[in-house]
Amino acid sequence: MAHEPTSRTLEMIYSVQATLNRLTPGQAPKALNEGVTVVDTRTVEEQLAEGIIPGAYRVPRNAIEVFLDPTHRPLFSDEEAADLPPVPGDDEPVIVLCNLGLASSLSAASLQRIGITGATDVEGGFQAWKAAGLPVESFDEHGM
């Protein structure tokens, strides 16, 4: 048996992934078409270079809990809240994507810890989405 390199970080990510009901890239578009909230946590630079998923909300990884936490939303002004994604219900599905499907697993687990139990991510992240030939539009097409 070959030894696969690992780290404490990867062990933590794999442990979290084992608790999530992760979607394959093939399952994710159906969820998007059904109105599930999809959150793209990739950097602006990654989105500019690779494109974005139509209909996905762009939320920085370092702000996902604050932006989606229903108990934190009242702390935003009405003007600030107008630019945020909708607050999901506790068991409402939320799909998080990052570039490769690692940080998104941590994000989904973090959302679950604050009560958004329907949070999950996509195996392989945006790169798997794109490799599967799923819809992607340029950042500029989206008017950003």
DOLUM-506400 format. One record per residue (C-alpha): residue in one letter; x, y, z. Coordinates in steps of 0.02 Angstrom, whole numbers, padded with zeros to 5 digits, always signed. Layout:
N
AXYZ...
//
This chain:
144
M+00000+00000+00000A+00069+00169-00051H+00092+00300+00083E-00003+00458+00040P+00070+00619+00108T-00039+00699+00239S-00035+00839+00366R-00135+00889+00519T-00229+01011+00409L-00276+00878+00281E-00324+00758+00421M-00438+00892+00492I-00515+00925+00320Y-00540+00739+00285S-00620+00718+00456V-00741+00861+00420Q-00778+00793+00246A-00829+00626+00322T-00969+00718+00415L-01037+00813+00264N-01161+00754+00135R-01047+00817-00003L-01111+00837-00180T-01025+00780-00337P-01006+00910-00475G-01146+00819-00566Q-01267+00841-00421A-01232+01024-00388P-01316+01103-00544K-01481+01018-00503A-01475+01094-00330L-01434+01264-00405N-01582+01249-00524E-01693+01208-00375G-01647+01373-00294V-01520+01311-00168T-01403+01447-00107V-01230+01423-00184V-01085+01519-00110D-00918+01540-00198T-00780+01578-00074R-00637+01590-00199T-00533+01748-00206V-00578+01886-00327E-00416+01846-00420E-00471+01665-00443Q-00643+01719-00500L-00570+01843-00625A-00451+01711-00694E-00568+01560-00698G-00744+01632-00705I-00893+01615-00589I-01043+01501-00572P-01202+01586-00632G-01316+01619-00484A-01184+01590-00350Y-01157+01718-00214R-00979+01777-00196V-00929+01780-00013P-00749+01786+00050R-00698+01633+00151N-00654+01742+00299A-00831+01814+00305I-00946+01668+00266E-01002+01636+00445V-01033+01820+00480F-01126+01849+00317L-01240+01695+00330D-01269+01684+00518P-01450+01735+00550T-01405+01790+00727H-01271+01907+00661R-01374+01986+00522P-01459+02114+00638L-01286+02186+00674F-01272+02248+00494S-01349+02412+00440D-01491+02398+00314E-01373+02464+00180E-01240+02333+00220A-01368+02192+00231A-01437+02236+00059D-01276+02174-00022L-01270+02009+00073P-01334+01839+00018P-01501+01785+00091V-01496+01710+00265P-01533+01524+00250G-01649+01434+00367D-01568+01315+00490D-01596+01160+00384E-01601+01246+00215P-01470+01180+00093V-01319+01290+00063I-01181+01234-00054V-01008+01308-00029L-00874+01303-00163C-00691+01347-00154N-00559+01312-00284L-00519+01130-00245G-00649+01072-00117L-00542+01085+00039A-00577+01256+00117S-00760+01238+00067S-00773+01084+00177L-00710+01186+00325S-00832+01325+00281A-00980+01205+00271A-00934+01126+00437S-00917+01298+00515L-01090+01347+00449Q-01160+01186+00524R-01082+01231+00693I-01176+01398+00693G-01340+01308+00656I-01352+01302+00466T-01364+01113+00463G-01400+01102+00276A-01227+01168+00231T-01116+01059+00122D-00990+01077-00018V-00943+01005-00187E-00810+00871-00205G-00664+00947-00300G-00732+01124-00287F-00740+01245-00431Q-00604+01153-00528A-00709+00993-00530W-00863+01096-00577K-00770+01173-00724A-00690+01007-00776A-00863+00929-00782G-00913+01060-00913L-01040+01143-00799P-01094+01324-00826V-00963+01456-00795E-00968+01637-00849S-00832+01766-00849F-00822+01883-00702D-00845+02029-00823E-01003+01954-00901H-01080+01955-00729G-01061+02142-00721M-00934+02144-00583
//
